[in-house]
Amino acid sequence: MNTLLSVSVALLAGLLMTRLFKPFKLPAVTAYLIAGVLIGPYCIGALGIGGLGFDSMEAVHALSLVSEVALGFIAFSIGSEFRMEDLKKTGKQAFVIGVVQALVAALFVDLVLVGIHVMMPDKLSVAQAIVLGAIATATAPAATLMVVRQYKAKGPLTKLLLPIVALDDAVGLIVFAVSYGVAKTLLSGQVDLISIIVNPLVEILCSLILGAVLGWILTQLEKLFNSNTNRLNMTIAFVFLTASLSMLDFHIGPVHISFSSLLVCMMLGTIFCNICPLSYDLMERSDKWTSPLFALFFVISGAELELNVFLDVAIVGIGVVYIIFRCLGKYVGAFISAKATKCSPEICKYLGVTLFPQAGVALGMCSIVAASTEFGNQGALIRNITLFAVLIYELFGPVMTRQALMNAGEIKPMEQHVKDRRKIKLEEAKSRKE
């Protein structure tokens, strides 16, 4: 299947699935993910009929550029939530909650998995338990943002949620890097302070600096154009540029210089939205342009989920424990920190539930471990457990996020004129002909 046909099949499958799932009132992101699973190499794709699905993981990975670009725009959109006028109101709360809920989730998962190691040392090592605890910190900003956009969620919970989801990236990177370094030390017996402490801090710092510089340059270049179309084109070009530059990877002596694409693009959006006076208008236009891109991203994500993980009883068992205790950690951490920062009862009650989705960042972390020579076969187990958890989280997490936002009163019922939008447009078209 050529690339263009793959893109069209993925997009059509996702759109048709949203229509099929409409009576069940499921979020569009869940429909996209299910569509991806169905046309993936473990379902329709396995039939090998050209044009009906992805017949191999290689065919799915051929569209990785789409995923990278989509994640860039997702991070850029989330960065726009860090406007100074909003941060003055919620900045302290977002920072405290973002850090605490991530650390509590890691602690909960670490403790229970170390307990499993004590009972069944042949099934799970301490090193694996520590790494899985670090992976538990990550949340899925893409799924959360899609739910917020689809249902036009507005309110204190939504305002607080998006910065927290963004902060998860930075906190997750630090916790993962430290835990990964400790795990490698346990396996090899050699302490490497550079990989444990220096490299993750350098990655975060370099990512923020690069994003800030590019955000400032974008704002200056945007002043050269009067046309809304040209300003939008410039913004899109810079998101592409930022995503590509964040892939740079090199060494200066023993220090590894790398960038987090999500952090760089997020910082680009933050700086741009704080210093560009026309940022509100441009972000609104950008959001409309990216709708099909995000749909493709989630369909591809669904196709990447490896369903054969269900065949291993050990993976399913440990995966279920991981899912339960990560959710408990996220909820308890969010509840305690929200109470401590004097958030409203609705935020305290429902914020933790909105942090359940997990996807891209977690998969990136487990891929690093799976490729590590120090971990060997142990890395494959971590990857498969994470894949199993992501499959469950991505299918049910958006539904739970939507329900939490509805319960908090931040998703309003669809107005009648919106429901009748197609009927109204048809009547308008008929009247023009007459």
Sequence and secondary structure as in RCSB ss.txt:
>XXXX:A:sequence
MNTLLSVSVALLAGLLMTRLFKPFKLPAVTAYLIAGVLIGPYCIGALGIGGLGFDSMEAVHALSLVSEVALGFIA
FSIGSEFRMEDLKKTGKQAFVIGVVQALVAALFVDLVLVGIHVMMPDKLSVAQAIVLGAIATATAPAATLMVVRQ
YKAKGPLTKLLLPIVALDDAVGLIVFAVSYGVAKTLLSGQVDLISIIVNPLVEILCSLILGAVLGWILTQLEKLF
NSNTNRLNMTIAFVFLTASLSMLDFHIGPVHISFSSLLVCMMLGTIFCNICPLSYDLMERSDKWTSPLFALFFVI
SGAELELNVFLDVAIVGIGVVYIIFRCLGKYVGAFISAKATKCSPEICKYLGVTLFPQAGVALGMCSIVAASTEF
GNQGALIRNITLFAVLIYELFGPVMTRQALMNAGEIKPMEQHVKDRRKIKLEEAKSRKE
>XXXX:A:secstr
  HHHHHHHHHHHHHHHHHHHGGGT  HHHHHHHHHHHHSTTTGGGG  TTSS  SHHHHHTTHHHHHHHHHHHH
HHHHTT  HHHHHHHHHHHHHHHHHHHHHHHHHHHHHHHHHHHH TTT  HHHHHHHHHHTT   HHHHHHHHHH
TT  SHHHHHHHHHHHHHHHHHHHHHHHHHHHHHHHHH    HIIIIIHHHHHHHHHHHHHHHHHHHHHHHHTT 
  HHHHHHHHHHHHHHHHHHTT EEEETTEEEE  HHHHHHHHHHHHHHH TTHHHHHHHHHHHTHHHHHHHHHH
HHHH  GGGGG HHHHHHHHHHHHHHHHHHHHHHHHHHHHTT  HHHHHHHHHHT    HHHHHHHHHHHT TTT
THHHHHHHHHHHHHHHHHHHHHHHHHHHHHHHTT S    HHHHTHHHHHHHHHHHHH 
